[in-house]
Amino acid sequence: MHHYLKKPTKLQLELSSMCNALCYGCARTDKANFNGKLPLIPNKKILELSTLKKAFTEFESVTDLDFCGTVDDPFMHPQFNDILQLALDSGIKNIFIHTNGSIRTPDYWRQSARILKQFDMHNLKFSVDGLRDTNHLYRQRTNFDKIMENARAFIDEGGTAGWQYLVFPWNKHQVEEASELSKQMGFKTFIHRIDRSIVREKDWGINDIMQIKKANRPARLNEQFDMQGLFDRFQHFENNPIDCYFQNEQMYFIDFNARLWPCCFIRNSEFGGHNTHWHQVKSIMHDVYNDNDWNRLDLHSVDKILEHPFYKKDIVDSFEKDYGMECGDKMVKCASTCSVKSQADRPIAKFKIEEHNVVN
């Protein structure tokens, strides 16, 4: 019997259900989330400070926090700087943050930098996919000039920042210019990131994405789903060894509902990917135990959650099983994301990192 992960060193956090942006690669723009009456993603849900304090205290082995949720921007949490201070006071050593940078005032960002400088190490990545005329095409509802203003305030106050640039057909001609601007502004790194993306594979433009998203917007997803069809679609990954990314990184994921997940990929199936994987995930993680709340940190201690059969035995056993809907069956999301074959065929992401010799 092998426990999934008894002593994690890192927590990845989704602080709220809120984001100021509307990116086409995000679950926010998938089908049912455009149904105003019954959106899958709630409008204003936050992870409470009391729950975070509990997590920071009871996960004694954790030294690192990664603020990188599936549907939020961490700076949208009304108490984000208080959370950073709480982490510092709780003995957390290292902080990693991902943001679009288009919210809050420069003064707020300066305060963030002052807190972050007190950690052993911090790295805040601004996700900026282009320049003034292109960034907003993908990261809709963001303002390039405001991002630059906030980044300058953060960097000038001594914060360590990286510029992460998702490469698309419509912005690839600006990579060099953006890299040079990042160097001039004092960013420590400039990262070209290439994700799994049908957009890139088909060389689609932004209008192609818009048409597909608009066509999917009105309908809420039907609860009935052909699970065998899903299993057949990903059959070529079913018997391939699992090399679990989050397990290797010694990391858990906490969502805005205070639920502790083995990874963000499984959790994101609740909202993203046309919701197809969620039917299986919900069955295996909750229905078979007849308990929808067993992994909620606001209701249970960390120890109790980690001693649950799912983490104690079932998920690790599932890596060697076939697809199914019962306890210990392999989840398609695990195989399609972290099997050796899936990683060889389509890696989660490819990076090219430019280091700038900048002294704050």
C-alpha positions in Angstrom: 0.0 0.0 0.0 1.5 3.3 -1.0 0.1 6.7 0.1 -0.4 9.3 -2.7 1.5 12.0 -0.8 1.9 12.2 3.0 4.3 15.1 3.3 3.9 17.6 0.6 6.4 20.5 0.3 4.2 22.7 -1.8 0.6 23.8 -2.0 -1.0 25.3 -5.1 -3.8 27.6 -4.3 -6.9 28.9 -6.0 -8.0 31.8 -3.7 -11.3 32.7 -5.3 -13.7 32.1 -8.2 -13.0 35.6 -9.5 -10.9 36.9 -12.3 -11.0 40.3 -14.1 -9.9 38.7 -17.4 -11.7 36.5 -19.8 -9.1 34.4 -21.6 -10.2 32.0 -24.3 -8.1 29.1 -22.9 -9.9 29.4 -19.5 -12.8 27.3 -18.3 -14.6 30.7 -17.9 -15.2 30.8 -21.6 -16.5 27.2 -21.9 -20.1 26.5 -22.7 -22.2 26.6 -19.5 -20.3 29.4 -17.9 -21.9 31.8 -20.2 -25.3 30.9 -19.0 -26.1 33.8 -16.7 -28.8 31.8 -14.8 -26.8 28.7 -14.0 -23.0 29.4 -14.4 -20.8 26.5 -13.4 -18.3 28.9 -11.8 -19.9 31.0 -9.0 -19.5 34.7 -9.1 -18.0 35.6 -5.8 -16.5 32.8 -3.8 -13.3 33.1 -1.8 -11.0 30.9 0.3 -11.3 32.2 3.8 -8.2 33.3 5.8 -9.2 30.9 8.6 -9.0 28.0 6.2 -5.6 29.2 4.8 -4.2 29.6 8.3 -5.3 26.0 9.1 -3.7 24.7 5.9 -0.4 26.6 6.6 -0.3 25.3 10.2 -1.4 21.6 9.7 0.7 21.0 6.6 3.9 21.1 8.6 6.1 19.9 5.7 5.0 22.6 3.3 7.6 25.3 2.6 6.3 26.7 -0.8 3.1 28.2 -2.0 2.1 28.6 -5.6 -0.8 31.0 -6.3 -1.9 29.6 -9.6 -5.6 28.6 -9.6 -7.6 27.3 -12.5 -10.1 30.1 -12.7 -8.9 32.9 -10.5 -6.3 35.7 -10.4 -4.9 35.8 -6.9 -4.9 39.6 -6.8 -8.7 39.4 -7.1 -9.0 38.1 -3.5 -9.9 41.1 -1.3 -7.3 40.2 1.2 -4.4 39.0 -1.0 -1.7 41.0 0.8 -3.0 39.8 4.1 -2.7 36.3 2.8 0.9 36.9 1.9 1.6 38.3 5.4 -0.2 35.3 6.9 2.1 32.9 4.9 5.1 34.8 6.1 4.0 34.7 9.7 3.3 31.0 9.3 6.9 30.2 8.3 6.4 29.6 4.6 9.7 30.1 2.8 9.0 30.5 -0.9 6.2 32.1 -2.9 5.3 31.7 -6.6 2.5 33.9 -8.1 0.8 34.0 -11.5 -1.2 37.0 -12.5 -2.4 39.0 -15.5 -1.3 42.2 -13.6 -4.2 44.3 -14.7 -5.9 44.9 -11.4 -5.2 46.9 -8.2 -3.3 50.1 -7.9 0.5 50.7 -8.1 0.5 51.3 -4.3 -1.0 47.9 -3.7 1.7 46.3 -5.9 4.4 48.1 -4.0 2.9 46.8 -0.7 3.0 43.3 -2.2 6.7 43.7 -3.1 7.5 44.8 0.4 6.0 41.7 1.9 7.4 39.3 -0.7 10.9 40.6 -0.2 10.9 39.1 3.3 10.5 35.5 2.1 13.6 33.4 1.3 12.6 33.5 -2.3 9.7 34.8 -4.4 8.8 34.9 -8.1 5.8 36.7 -9.5 5.0 36.0 -13.1 3.1 38.5 -15.2 1.2 36.7 -17.9 1.4 39.2 -20.8 0.8 37.7 -24.2 1.8 40.4 -26.6 2.1 44.2 -26.6 -0.5 47.0 -26.5 -2.2 45.9 -29.7 -2.2 42.1 -29.1 -2.2 41.2 -25.4 -6.0 41.9 -25.0 -6.9 39.6 -27.9 -6.3 36.5 -25.8 -6.4 38.1 -22.3 -9.6 39.9 -22.8 -10.7 42.7 -20.3 -7.0 43.4 -19.4 -5.3 46.7 -20.1 -1.7 46.6 -21.3 -0.8 50.1 -20.0 -2.2 49.3 -16.5 -0.2 46.1 -16.5 3.0 47.9 -17.3 2.3 50.5 -14.6 1.7 47.9 -12.0 4.8 45.9 -13.1 7.0 49.0 -12.8 5.7 49.7 -9.3 6.3 46.1 -8.2 9.8 45.9 -9.7 10.9 49.4 -8.6 9.9 48.4 -5.0 12.3 45.5 -5.2 9.9 42.7 -6.3 11.2 39.8 -8.4 9.2 39.5 -11.6 9.1 37.4 -14.7 7.2 38.1 -17.9 5.5 34.9 -19.2 4.5 35.1 -22.9 2.1 32.6 -24.4 3.0 32.3 -28.1 0.1 32.4 -30.5 -0.1 32.9 -34.3 -1.2 36.5 -33.8 1.6 37.5 -31.4 4.6 35.5 -32.4 6.0 38.4 -34.4 6.3 40.4 -31.2 8.3 38.0 -29.0 11.7 39.8 -29.5 10.2 43.3 -28.9 8.5 42.1 -25.7 11.6 40.4 -24.5 13.6 43.6 -25.0 10.9 45.6 -23.2 11.0 43.2 -20.3 14.7 43.6 -20.0 14.5 47.4 -20.0 11.8 47.3 -17.3 13.8 45.1 -14.9 12.0 41.7 -15.3 14.4 39.0 -14.2 13.1 36.5 -16.8 11.3 36.5 -20.1 9.5 33.1 -20.7 8.2 32.0 -24.1 5.6 29.4 -23.2 4.0 27.0 -25.7 1.1 25.1 -24.2 -0.9 22.2 -25.6 -3.2 24.1 -27.9 -5.4 23.2 -30.8 -5.2 26.9 -31.7 -1.5 26.6 -32.3 -1.7 23.3 -34.0 -4.2 24.5 -36.5 -2.6 28.0 -36.7 -6.0 29.5 -35.9 -6.5 33.2 -35.4 -8.5 34.9 -32.6 -11.6 35.1 -34.8 -11.6 31.3 -35.1 -11.6 30.9 -31.4 -14.4 33.5 -30.9 -16.7 31.7 -33.3 -16.2 28.4 -31.6 -16.7 29.8 -28.1 -19.8 31.8 -29.2 -21.4 28.7 -30.7 -21.0 26.9 -27.4 -22.1 29.7 -25.1 -25.9 29.4 -24.7 -26.4 25.8 -23.5 -25.8 24.3 -20.1 -24.2 20.9 -20.3 -26.4 17.9 -20.2 -25.9 15.7 -17.2 -26.1 12.6 -19.4 -22.8 11.7 -21.0 -21.4 8.7 -23.0 -18.7 7.6 -20.7 -17.7 4.7 -22.9 -17.2 7.2 -25.7 -14.8 9.1 -23.4 -12.9 5.9 -22.5 -12.7 4.9 -26.2 -11.4 8.3 -27.2 -8.4 8.1 -24.8 -8.0 4.3 -25.0 -4.4 4.7 -26.4 -3.3 6.1 -22.9 -5.2 3.6 -20.8 -2.5 1.0 -20.2 0.4 3.4 -20.3 2.4 4.1 -17.0 1.4 7.2 -15.0 4.1 9.7 -14.1 2.1 12.0 -11.9 3.3 15.5 -12.1 1.9 16.8 -8.8 3.1 13.7 -7.0 6.6 14.2 -8.4 6.4 17.9 -7.4 5.2 16.9 -3.8 2.3 19.2 -4.2 -1.5 19.4 -3.5 -4.1 21.7 -4.9 -6.6 23.7 -2.8 -9.6 25.2 -4.6 -11.8 28.2 -3.7 -14.3 25.8 -2.0 -11.5 24.7 0.4 -11.3 21.2 -1.2 -8.0 19.4 -1.3 -7.3 17.8 -4.7 -4.4 15.7 -5.9 -3.8 18.1 -8.7 -5.3 21.1 -10.6 -5.9 18.9 -13.7 -8.5 16.7 -11.9 -10.0 19.7 -10.2 -10.3 21.7 -13.4 -12.4 19.0 -15.0 -15.3 20.4 -12.9 -15.4 23.4 -15.2 -13.2 23.0 -18.2 -12.8 20.6 -21.1 -16.5 20.7 -21.9 -17.0 19.1 -18.5 -16.6 15.6 -20.0 -14.2 14.3 -17.4 -16.1 15.5 -14.4 -18.7 12.7 -14.6 -15.9 10.2 -14.0 -14.0 12.3 -11.5 -17.1 13.0 -9.4 -18.0 9.3 -9.4 -14.5 8.1 -8.4 -13.7 10.9 -5.9 -17.1 11.4 -4.2 -20.0 9.2 -5.3 -18.3 5.9 -4.5 -17.6 7.0 -1.0 -21.1 8.5 -0.7 -19.5 11.8 0.6 -19.1 15.0 -1.4 -17.3 16.8 1.4 -14.6 14.5 2.7 -11.8 16.6 1.1 -13.0 20.0 2.5 -10.4 21.6 4.7 -12.9 23.9 6.3 -14.7 20.8 7.6 -11.9 18.3 8.3 -8.4 18.3 9.5 -5.5 17.8 7.1 -4.7 14.5 8.8 -8.2 13.2 8.4 -8.3 14.1 4.7 -4.9 12.5 4.0 -6.0 9.3 5.8 -9.1 9.0 3.6 -9.0 5.8 1.4 -8.7 7.9 -1.8 -5.3 9.3 -0.8 -4.2 6.4 1.4 -4.6 3.8 -1.3 -7.2 4.2 -4.1 -5.6 6.8 -6.3 -2.2 5.2 -6.4 -3.8 1.8 -7.1 -5.8 3.4 -9.9 -2.6 4.2 -11.8 -2.3 0.4 -12.6 -6.0 -0.1 -13.4 -8.3 0.3 -16.4 -10.8 3.1 -16.9 -14.1 2.8 -15.0 -16.5 4.5 -12.6 -15.8 2.5 -9.5 -13.5 2.9 -6.5 -9.9 2.7 -7.6 -10.5 2.8 -11.3 -8.1 4.8 -13.4 -9.3 8.4 -14.3 -9.0 9.4 -17.9 -7.8 12.8 -16.7 -4.7 11.1 -15.1 -3.9 9.1 -18.2 -4.5 11.9 -20.7 -2.4 14.4 -18.8 0.3 12.5 -17.0 0.8 9.1 -18.7 4.3 8.7 -20.2 2.8 8.5 -23.7 0.7 11.6 -23.3 3.7 13.6 -22.1 5.7 12.3 -25.1 3.0 13.1 -27.6 1.9 16.5 -26.2 3.8 17.9 -23.3 1.8 20.0 -20.8 4.0 23.0 -21.8 7.3 23.8 -23.4 9.4 26.8 -22.2 12.2 28.9 -23.4 13.5 31.1 -20.5 15.7 34.1 -21.0 17.5 35.2 -17.9 18.2 39.0 -17.5 21.1 40.2 -15.4 19.1 42.7 -13.3 19.9 44.0 -9.9 17.0 45.4 -7.8 
